[in-house]
Amino acid sequence: MTFSIVARQGSAHGIAVASKFLAVGAVVPAARLGVGAVATQSYARVAYLEELLGRLAGGQPVSTALDEAVALDEGRETRQIGVVGVDGAATFTGGECNDWAGGVAADEGDTAFAIQGNILVGPQVVQAMEQAWRDSAGRPFAQRLLAALAAGDDAGGDSRGRQSAALYAVEPDAGYDDCGVLADLRVDDHTDPVGELGRLLGEWEMFFGKPEGVEPLTGQLGDEVRERLARLGFEGDDVATSLADWAGHANYESRLSDDGIDARVLTALRDATA
């Protein structure tokens, strides 16, 4: 009833998942900073999430952690699990999972992934997800997870249709207040959950991303920013202070920079004063 990718890129770990199931993000994904990520699906055993992350945190290799956890589960043949840790990736599909069901896993040094799905239109879903993951090399991690999920959706995804999707990823110093949450998004009930997840990821990156493409607030640009801020009621002698006041009002404070104005914040300011 679900297709997912669990992956690692550098020190980031995360999951993207979609299903014809209400609020799939409440059941399938979990990740822990510096440890790994897990997806539990088919007849999901939610206890696998903390159990497997605990095994990884205790130093067990990914394959050992998965094998030992599955061996203790009497319902193992109905389960599907993907696991990625700092040292590898593994996937498991029980023999009683509903067709089509299967997965693929690979550890490629700086990156690793486990892709799996059940009740899919066919193996082309998993194949498309793997290809999209590889083709997106060089892009930000959360965007790669989304690209793989979208490819699976475009390939037919869950044979019963669409309902929900989620993306959860962690990375040291990422997210609001450097809390380590790179992305935490859920679409619980929607006709196009993967598309909506993509929209939300764009918003998340705007509000919680780090500054990029920073330009100094000097010369013509400084004058432009000062004038636009004044039109919005944020006027003062110091343009950087006025910008910080407006950014806090608009919830863009994560994108503030001591060196100037973030490119996306500048676009938002121009849009707000068009």
Secondary structure, 3 states (H helix, E strand, C coil): CEEEEEEEECCEEEEEEEECCCCHHHCCEEEECCCEEEEEEECCCCHHHHHHHHHHHCCCCHHHHHHHHHHCCCCHHHEEEEEEECCEEEEEECCCCCCCCEEEEEECCCEEEEEEEECECCCHHHHHHHHHHHHCCCCCHHHHHHHHHHHHHHCCCECCCCCEEEEEEECCCCCHHHCCEEEEEEECCCCCHHHHHHHHHHHHHHHHCCCCCCECCCHHHHHHHHHHHHHCCCCCCCHHHHHHHHHHHHCCHHHCECCEECHHHHHHHHHHCC
